[in-house]
Amino acid sequence: MYEQKVTLTNEIGLHARPASIFIRAAVKFPCDITVEKNGRSYNAKSIMSVLSMSASNGDELTLKAEGDKEEEAIKSLVEVIESKINNQ
């Protein structure tokens, strides 16, 4: 298992368009990926799960992956959160 913490810094958090960008990146990897917020786990490949997380600006998330390409998956998703969704 590989995991990394990341803090959301975009204005609207992980909602609507930013969530769909995040999920499109997550489904490219064959491993199981979860996002933890406040002790609860969410499926990073499910739009309903990610939206139900209600992740907002300033929230700290823990991204976890297990399986093939787990480290590559987490590093890619951290990059998505830190750069690609900040402009959405």
Order of alpha helices (4+ residues) and beta strands (2+ residues): beta-alpha-beta-beta-alpha-beta-alpha
